[in-house]
Amino acid sequence: MEPISTDIVVVGAGPGGYTAAFYAADHGRKVILVEREPRLGGVCLNRGCIPSKALLNAAHVINVAREAEHWGLQFAPPQVDLARLRAWKESILQKLGGGVAQLAQRRQVQVLTGRGYFEDSETLRVETATGQQFIRFNHAIVATGSKPAMPKAFDLGNPRIMTSTEALELEEVPPKLLVVGGGYIGMELGTVYATLGSQVVVVEAAPQILTGADPDLARPIAARAAKRFKEIRTGVKVLDMATKGSQIKVTLEWDGERREELYDRVLVAVGAYPTPRIWAWKTPGSPATKRASSRWTSTSKPRTRASWPSATLPAGCSWRTRPRARRALPSNASWANRPRRRISSSRRWCSPIRSWPGAA
């Protein structure tokens, strides 16, 4: 195939990628969006936020029907058809993914389905179903998202040990389910499975669930979950997992004691990490990147941007600080004896597309 030339190529069609692509297209740039999956939307739409909220909505309907008895309304216990529930969830994802594709079409953003590889700082090779397609670009944005974390100690190759990706497929409703991690992902999926009939046990290493959330918000969630889950344990370490027949044997450390328990399935919800390999391009002359912990990733080539954390800013992009109103000082006050108060750090953001020459 003949190489395609474009102003900007975006690798990854999740919320970060397609938002950047649409923004650039709205400012008159020619944009190509590369996505390895046939449906746009990335992790959020296909294997994260959207399917989990769809299943939570179904669980909410079941819970409302059960609680309606207090209002004088009685319903028969629900009969759950997992195949139809999965099909309904998939129809939502298909509709929303089609909506993103329509937005790309209206903005004349060209979409290529395939896996991208940087040949050098100006060329991207895309492996499509019909062969290789080379793209010559002026600027590149890498927005390849993240994957659920699976510690090596838990990765036995047993399908009964799931991440959120497998849990959202709803292959079955296990009688006993262990959720490792009391963050929002573990609590959401734990709620779904508990409502569908599983006995759910949540274990969290921290002193409370939803670590990092406001305790005033976490407490009512914990109180409600305690009624639906079999048990919520905090300050628990998961030491080991092993296959035992058709179940998973889990070794826990709780209150200084080691315990072994059996579960039909285990959901590991201990966070996510950036999609690997994209940071280690080995093609000579391609942009090498480094990972750290701030808002944007700087590459060794100013043409390449990455929407994942790094220690420095992209070339041509600077921090912008939002001005804050200052309290007026008395006319007789000096700088040395001025009234003191604690001032939080300013909000900062980076707009790499605006910093490019010719961008509005």
C-alpha positions in Angstrom: 0.0 0.0 0.0 1.1 3.5 -0.7 2.1 5.5 2.4 -0.5 8.0 3.8 0.5 11.4 4.9 -1.2 13.2 7.7 -0.7 16.1 10.2 -1.4 14.0 13.3 -1.7 10.3 13.9 -3.3 9.1 17.1 -2.6 5.6 18.4 -5.4 4.3 20.5 -9.1 5.2 20.2 -10.1 5.4 23.8 -11.4 8.5 25.6 -7.9 10.0 25.5 -7.2 9.2 21.9 -10.5 10.0 20.2 -10.9 13.2 22.2 -7.4 14.4 21.1 -8.2 13.3 17.5 -11.5 15.2 17.4 -10.0 18.3 19.0 -7.3 18.4 16.4 -9.7 17.8 13.6 -11.9 20.6 14.9 -8.9 22.9 14.5 -8.4 22.0 10.9 -5.8 19.3 11.2 -5.8 16.1 9.1 -6.0 13.2 11.6 -5.7 9.5 11.4 -6.9 7.4 14.3 -5.3 3.9 14.7 -7.1 1.3 16.9 -6.4 -2.4 17.0 -9.9 -3.4 18.0 -12.8 -3.1 15.5 -14.9 -1.1 18.0 -13.8 2.4 19.0 -13.9 3.5 22.6 -11.0 1.8 24.3 -11.0 0.2 27.7 -13.6 2.5 29.2 -16.3 1.7 26.6 -15.5 -1.9 25.9 -14.0 -3.4 29.1 -14.4 -0.9 31.9 -16.7 2.0 32.9 -19.6 1.4 30.4 -20.2 -2.4 30.8 -19.8 -2.2 34.5 -22.4 0.6 34.8 -24.7 -1.4 32.6 -24.5 -4.4 34.8 -24.8 -2.2 37.9 -28.0 -0.9 36.5 -29.4 -4.4 36.1 -28.3 -5.2 39.6 -30.1 -2.1 40.8 -33.4 -3.2 39.2 -33.1 -6.5 41.1 -32.4 -4.8 44.4 -35.3 -2.3 43.9 -37.7 -5.2 43.2 -36.5 -6.9 46.5 -36.8 -3.8 48.5 -40.3 -3.0 47.2 -41.7 -5.5 49.6 -41.5 -2.8 52.3 -43.7 -0.6 50.1 -46.3 -3.3 49.8 -45.2 -4.6 46.4 -44.1 -8.2 46.1 -42.4 -9.7 43.1 -41.3 -13.3 42.4 -37.6 -13.9 42.7 -35.9 -12.9 39.4 -34.8 -15.5 36.9 -31.4 -14.4 35.5 -30.7 -15.4 31.9 -26.9 -14.7 31.6 -26.9 -15.1 27.8 -29.6 -12.4 27.3 -28.0 -10.2 30.0 -24.7 -10.4 28.1 -26.4 -9.7 24.8 -28.1 -6.6 26.3 -24.8 -5.3 27.7 -23.1 -5.9 24.3 -25.9 -4.0 22.5 -25.1 -0.9 24.7 -21.4 -1.1 23.9 -22.2 -1.6 20.1 -24.5 1.5 20.1 -22.0 3.7 21.9 -19.0 2.5 19.9 -21.0 3.3 16.7 -21.6 6.7 18.1 -17.9 7.4 18.4 -17.4 6.1 14.9 -20.0 8.5 13.6 -18.3 11.4 15.4 -15.1 10.5 13.7 -16.7 10.3 10.3 -18.4 13.7 10.7 -15.0 15.3 11.6 -13.4 13.4 8.6 -11.0 11.6 10.9 -9.7 8.5 9.1 -9.9 5.4 11.2 -7.5 2.5 10.6 -8.0 -0.8 12.4 -4.8 -2.6 13.2 -1.7 -2.6 15.5 0.7 0.3 15.1 4.5 0.2 15.2 6.8 3.2 15.0 9.4 2.7 12.3 11.0 6.1 13.0 10.0 9.5 14.4 7.9 10.3 11.3 6.6 6.9 10.2 4.0 4.5 11.7 3.5 1.0 10.4 0.0 -0.4 10.9 -0.6 -4.1 10.6 -4.2 -4.3 9.2 -6.3 -7.3 8.1 -5.4 -6.5 4.5 -1.7 -5.9 5.0 0.7 -3.3 6.1 -0.1 0.4 5.9 2.6 3.1 6.4 1.6 6.5 7.7 3.9 9.5 7.4 3.0 12.0 10.2 4.1 15.4 11.5 3.0 14.7 15.0 1.9 11.6 16.9 -0.2 11.0 20.0 0.2 7.7 21.9 -3.0 7.0 23.9 -3.0 3.2 24.4 -4.6 3.1 27.8 -4.0 0.5 30.5 -4.6 -3.1 31.4 -5.8 -4.7 34.7 -2.9 -5.7 37.0 -2.4 -9.4 37.7 0.4 -10.1 40.3 2.6 -13.0 39.2 1.8 -14.9 42.4 -1.9 -15.0 41.3 -1.3 -15.6 37.6 -1.8 -19.4 37.5 -3.2 -19.5 34.0 -6.5 -20.7 35.5 -9.6 -19.0 34.1 -11.2 -19.1 37.5 -8.8 -16.3 38.5 -10.3 -13.3 36.8 -9.5 -9.7 36.2 -12.2 -7.1 35.6 -12.1 -7.9 31.9 -13.1 -11.6 32.4 -15.5 -10.7 35.2 -17.5 -8.4 32.9 -18.1 -11.3 30.5 -20.4 -13.0 33.1 -19.6 -16.6 32.1 -21.3 -17.9 35.3 -22.4 -16.8 38.7 -20.0 -18.6 41.1 -21.4 -19.8 44.4 -18.4 -18.4 46.3 -16.5 -15.4 44.9 -13.4 -13.8 46.5 -12.7 -10.2 45.4 -9.1 -9.1 46.0 -9.1 -5.3 46.3 -11.6 -3.0 47.8 -11.3 -0.2 45.3 -14.2 1.0 43.1 -13.7 -1.8 40.6 -13.8 -4.6 43.2 -16.8 -3.0 44.9 -18.8 -2.5 41.7 -18.3 -6.0 40.3 -18.7 -7.5 43.8 -22.1 -5.8 44.0 -23.1 -7.2 40.6 -22.2 -10.8 41.4 -23.6 -10.6 45.0 -26.9 -9.3 43.5 -27.0 -12.2 41.0 -26.5 -14.7 43.8 -22.8 -15.2 44.6 -21.6 -15.2 48.2 -19.0 -12.4 47.9 -16.0 -11.9 50.2 -13.9 -8.8 49.7 -10.4 -8.5 51.1 -8.5 -5.3 51.2 -4.9 -4.7 52.4 -5.6 -1.2 53.5 -7.5 -0.3 56.8 -10.6 0.6 54.8 -12.2 0.0 51.4 -12.1 2.7 48.7 -8.7 4.0 49.8 -8.2 7.5 48.7 -11.9 8.4 48.7 -13.4 10.7 51.2 -14.2 8.6 54.3 -17.6 10.3 54.6 -18.4 8.9 51.1 -16.8 5.5 51.8 -18.7 4.8 55.0 -22.2 4.6 53.6 -21.0 2.5 50.7 -19.3 0.1 53.1 -22.5 -0.1 55.2 -24.6 -0.9 52.2 -22.1 -3.5 50.9 -21.9 -5.2 54.3 -25.6 -6.1 53.9 -25.1 -7.5 50.4 -21.7 -9.2 50.7 -21.0 -12.2 52.9 -18.0 -10.4 54.4 -15.7 -7.4 54.0 -12.3 -7.8 55.5 -9.7 -5.0 55.7 -6.0 -5.3 56.7 -5.8 -8.6 54.9 -2.9 -9.8 52.8 -3.3 -12.4 50.1 -0.1 -14.5 50.2 -0.7 -17.2 47.6 -3.2 -18.9 45.3 -3.3 -22.5 44.0 -5.6 -24.7 42.0 -7.4 -27.3 44.0 -9.8 -29.4 41.9 -12.4 -27.1 40.5 -11.7 -24.4 43.1 -9.0 -21.9 44.0 -7.2 -22.3 47.3 -6.3 -18.9 48.7 -3.8 -18.3 51.5 -4.6 -15.2 53.5 -2.9 -13.4 56.4 -5.4 -11.7 58.7 -4.8 -10.5 62.2 -1.4 -12.1 62.2 -2.8 -15.6 61.3 -2.5 -17.5 58.1 -5.7 -19.0 56.7 -6.5 -21.2 53.7 -9.9 -20.8 52.1 -11.5 -22.3 49.0 -13.4 -20.3 46.4 -15.1 -21.1 43.1 -13.7 -18.0 41.4 -11.4 -15.1 42.4 -11.6 -11.6 41.0 -8.2 -9.7 41.2 -9.0 -6.0 41.3 -5.8 -4.4 42.5 -5.5 -1.7 39.9 -4.2 -1.2 36.4 -0.9 -0.4 34.6 -0.1 1.3 31.3 -0.3 -0.9 28.3 3.2 -2.4 28.0 5.7 -2.6 25.2 4.8 0.8 23.6 7.5 2.4 25.7 10.3 0.2 24.3 10.3 0.8 20.6 13.3 -1.1 19.3 13.2 0.1 15.7 16.4 2.2 15.1 15.5 5.9 15.1 12.1 5.5 16.7 11.3 7.7 19.7 12.3 6.2 23.0 10.2 7.2 26.0 10.4 6.9 29.7 7.8 6.4 32.4 7.3 8.3 35.6 4.5 10.1 37.3 3.0 13.3 36.0 0.3 14.3 33.5 2.0 13.9 30.1 4.8 11.8 28.7 7.8 13.5 27.1 9.5 11.6 24.3 13.0 12.2 22.9 11.3 13.4 19.7 9.2 16.6 19.9 6.8 15.2 17.3 5.6 12.5 19.6 3.2 13.0 22.5 1.9 10.3 24.9 -1.1 10.7 27.0 0.3 8.7 29.9 2.2 10.0 32.9 5.9 11.0 32.7 8.4 13.1 34.6 8.7 15.9 32.0 6.6 17.9 29.6 6.6 17.5 25.8 8.7 19.9 23.8 6.7 23.0 23.0 4.3 22.5 25.9 4.5 24.3 29.2 2.7 24.3 32.5 -0.1 26.9 32.7 -1.1 28.0 36.2 -4.6 29.1 36.8 -4.5 32.5 38.6 -6.1 32.5 42.1 -7.7 35.5 43.7 -5.6 37.0 46.5 -6.9 38.4 49.7 -6.3 42.1 50.0 -3.9 43.1 52.8 -4.5 45.9 55.3 -2.9 49.2 54.2 -0.6 49.1 57.2 0.4 45.5 56.8 3.9 44.6 55.6 5.0 41.5 53.7 6.8 40.2 56.8 3.8 40.4 59.1 1.1 39.7 56.5 -1.8 37.5 57.5 -0.9 33.8 56.8 -3.1 31.1 55.5 -2.5 27.8 53.9 -2.7 27.9 50.1 -3.2 24.8 48.1 -1.2 24.2 45.0 -2.4 25.7 41.8 -4.2 23.6 39.2 -2.1 22.9 36.3 -2.7 21.5 32.8 -1.0 21.0 29.6 -2.4 21.6 26.1 0.0 20.0 23.7 -2.1 20.4 20.6 -2.5 24.2 21.1 1.3 24.5 21.4 1.9 23.2 17.9 2.6 25.8 15.2 -0.5 26.9 13.4 -2.9 25.5 16.0 -5.6 27.7 17.2 
